[in-house]
Amino acid sequence: MEPVVLIVTVRNEARTIGPLLDSILAGTRVPDEIVVADGGSSDGTLELLRSRASADPRIRAVLAPGNRSVGRNAAVRASTAPIVACTDAGVEVEPDWLERITRPFAADPATEVVAGFYLPVGRTRFERAAGVISAPRLTEIDPKRFLPSTRSVAFRRTAWERVRGFDESLAHNEDTPFALALKAAGARFHFEPEARVRWHPRGDLRSFFRQHRRFGFGDGESRVQGSFYARLAAKYALGAILFVGGFWYRDCWAALVVGLLLFVTTQARRGAGKLGPYGRFILVPFLKVVYDAAYLSGYAQGRLSRLSSPGRPLRDRDSPRASD
């Protein structure tokens, strides 16, 4: 079995980093190395990490001021293992997560990237509804198109080297362009749905909007997923055209009502078994609109921000969004 390093990037995670390390070390497979890159914490996170590192030689803390791409690359460089597993502070890894996400490398040595899965865990009705919108269901995933999140992914060091690591010029949503670069380089992917971590969605409307706006900004900044955003914008443009057209042709309003009913029904179906009628038929459709608006506005801003300083070009492919 090849050695594996677990990398994590943190900033002001003094409350969550200890439980994460404990859960990793209590798993069915324990990493040979754990490298945590601190992006410049001011809450004592780095001190806690150094204390844990002094007590456990498998743990190493590195100071890497900058964005998450800088931190992830610094963590990989500070390690030696040929297999790199990646997750984030604040998530809860299942006990067999590391075992499951690294097993495909042994089963097929040609495998270069293993995409794990992630499940939203909501304490409040808002968080549960946000989770319905923010994360795909297994039934929605096409393994050939699915792009892994850095919450739950593993890759060979040689693949990371081939694409020159994470693009450090990107301030947001670095995992999508990294995965697209790996695909463009011909890396062989494997989807492992049982390698699961759990994460908590944002708990209020403002932070929910800001998070997804940042994700959209990252896509625009890296100039990926253009066809996804074109289709999304076209849907809302069509709705606006039907609304305006209804002042002259009433059939336009009838078509708009049918479309809205279909939209609400589709979104409500996603919340089945997780939310009551209010959450399913009101909150989930509302948050879907907020989600789309956040992504579209962030994407537009990200594209504009890169006009004067274009970054490394990437092939524009789609990955399945949670509720497209």
N, C-alpha and C positions, 0 to 999 in steps of 0.2 A: 504494500500500500504506500503510495507516494505521500511524502510529507505535505502538510497543508498549513497555510498561514491565514488567520482571520484578521481582516483589516476593518477598522471603524474610524470615522471622522467625527469629531465632537467640537462643540463650542458651548460653554456654559451648560454642561450636562452633569453637574455634581450630584443631582438627585437621581439620575437614571443610569449612570455608567456602572455603578457598583452592582445593581441587580442584573444588568446585562452581562457583565463579566461572570457573575455567579452562575447565571443560567447556562452560559456557554461551557463553563468548566464542569457543570453537572450533567452535560449531555452524554449521549451514548457514544459519541466520538468527540474527543477533546483535541483541539488544534495543537500542532507542534509549536506554533508561534502565535502570539496575539500582538498586533501592533496597532496602537491607537494614536491617531494624529490629532493634536489639539490645535484648533485654528485661532487661538488667542483668547482663551477663557479668562473671565474676571471673577468667577464665583468659586474658585478653588478646585476646579476640575483637574487641572494639570498636577496640582499637589497630591490629590487623591490617586491619580494614575501613577505617579512616581512612587507613592507609598505602596501601592499594589505591586508595582514592578520590583521593588526592593525585596518583597516577600515571596515573589514567584518569578523565577527566571524565564518562564515562558512569555511573560508580559513585558512589552516595551512601549514606552511613551515617547513620542517625538513631537516637538513644537514645529508647527507648519502654518504660520499666519497666511491667510488668504482664503480663497473659495474652496469648495469641497473637492474640486478637481486637483488643486494643489495638494490638499491633504491626502487624498487617495493615492496620488502618485508618490508622495513622500513616504507613505506607509508601505507601499509595495517595494520601493527602493531600500527601505530599512529592513526588509525581510530577505530570506533566502529560499523559502520553500517553492517548489515548482507549481503548486496549486494555490490559487488565491481565492478565498471565500470572502464575501463582503456583506455586511449588514449595517444598520444604522442604530445609533443610540435612540432610546425611547420606544423601540419595538420589543416584542416578546418573542423569542425564538422557541419553537417547540423542541422538546428534548432530543428528538432524532433529526433535527434540521441539518446539522453539519454532516452527519452520516449519510443522509439521503442526497444532499446536494453534491457530495463528492463521489458517491458510489458510481455514477455513470462514467467517470474518468477511468476507473479500474475495469469496468465492463467493456468499454470500447476505448482503447488508447487514442483513437483518432478524434475523440470528442475534445473540443477546445473551450466550449462555453456551456454551462448548465444554468438554465433559467429556473429559479424556484418560484414559489407562489406566495402571495401575501393576502391576509384576510383582515378586513376592518373589524375593530372591536369598539362598539359604542356603549357608553354608559347612559347617555340621555337620548331622548327621541331625536333631537337634532343631530347628534353624532351618528346615530344609526341611519338616519336618512342621508347624511353626508357620506357615509360609507357606501350606501347603495349607489350613489352617483359616482363616487371617486374611484371605486375599484371594480374591475371586471369579474364576472362570475366564470367559473370553470367552463360552463356550457357555452360561453361566448368566445372562448379562446381558440384560435387557430394556431397550433404549435409552430407552424411554419412561418407565421407572421408575428408572433408574440415577441415583444422586446422586453427583456428583463429589467426590473428595477434594482437599484443598488441596495434596496432593503433585503433582497434575496437573490444573490447571484454568485457564481463561482466561475473562474476562468484560469486557463494556463498562463503562466508568466510569459511564455513565448508568444502567445496571442497578444497580450498587453504590449509587449515590446514591438511586435509587428506594426501596430497602429500608433506607436509612440505614446501610449498611455492615454489618460483622459486629457481632453483639450483644456489647458489651463487658462485660455482666453475667455472661456465661457463662465459666466457668473452664476447661472441658474440651470437646473434640469440637465446636468451633465451626463446622466446615464443613457439618455436616448441617443445623442450623437455618438457616444462611445460604442453602444450596441450596433448602430448603423455602420460605423467605421469597421467594426469586426465583421459584419456581414459582407460589406463591400470588399474586405480583404480575403473573403472566402473561408472564414472560420466556421467550423462545424458546430452547430448548436444542438442542444438537447433540452427538452422541456420536462421538468420533474415536478409535477403538481403536488406531490406529497412532501416536498421540501418547503415547509410553510413557516412564515413568521406572522405575528399579529401586530397591528398598529392602530393607534387611536386617531380618528379623523378630527379635524378642527371642530371646536365646540360652539362657535358663534359665527354669525353671518359675515362679519367683517374679516375675520381671520380666514374663513373658508374662501372668500373671494380673493383675498390677497395671496393665499397659497397657490391657487390655480392660475391667477394672473402671472405669478412668477414662473410657473411651469410653461405657460404660453409664451412668456417673454423668452425663456430658454430655447424653445423651439424656433421662435423668430430670430433670435440672436444667432443660432447655429444654422438657420435656413434649412430646416428639415420639416417633413410632414406637410408640405405645401398643399397637396391634394386633399388631405384631411380638412384643413382649414378652409379651402375653397368650397368643399361640399357643405361644410357647416355654415359658412356665410351665405351660400346659395339658398339653404333652407329658410333662413330668416328673411332674406331678400324676397323670396317667393311669398312668404307670409305678408310682408309689407305691401307687395304689389297687389295681392288679393284684397287686402284691407282697403287700399286706395281705390282699386278698381270697383269695389262694391258700391261706391257712390254713383257709379254709372250703370253697372251691371250687377244686379242682386245675386246672380249665380256665383259671383266671386265670393260674396260673404258666406253663401251656403257651403262652398268648397272650403273656405277657411274654417268654418265651424266643424266640418267633418275632419279636417286635418288636426284641429285642436283636440277633438275628442279622441282621435287615434293617438295623438301624442300623450295625452293624460293617461289613457288606458295602458299604453306601452310602458310608461314610466311606473305606473302603479303596480303593474305586474312584476316589475323588478323588486319591489318592496314586499312582495307576498311572503308571509311567514316571519317577517322582521318588524313590521309596523302595523298599527291599526288603520282604520279607514282614513282618518285625518292625515296621518303621516304618509300613507300611500297615495291618496288622491289629491292632496293639497301640497304638503311639504316637499315630497320628492319631485313632482313636476316643477314647482317653484325653484328648488335648488338646481335642477337641471338647467333652467334658463340662466340662473346666476352663474353656474359653472361654465356654460357656453359663452356668456358675455365676458367672463374673466379670461378665458382662454383666447378669445378673439381679440380683445383689447390688448392683452399682453403680447400676443403674437405680432400684432401690428406695430407696437412700440419696439419690440425686439428686432423686427426687420428694419425699422427706421434707424435703430441704434447702430446697425452694422453697415449702413450704406457707405459711410466714409472710411470704414476700416474692415473690409470683408475678411473673414477668417478662412480657415482651411475648408475647402469645398467638400460636401458630403453628398452621397446619392440620396435623392429625395424618395423615401419609401414610407409607407404607412405602417403604423402599429395600431392595434385595436385599442381605442379609448374605451373608458368604462361604459359609456352610454351613448355612443354615436348612433 
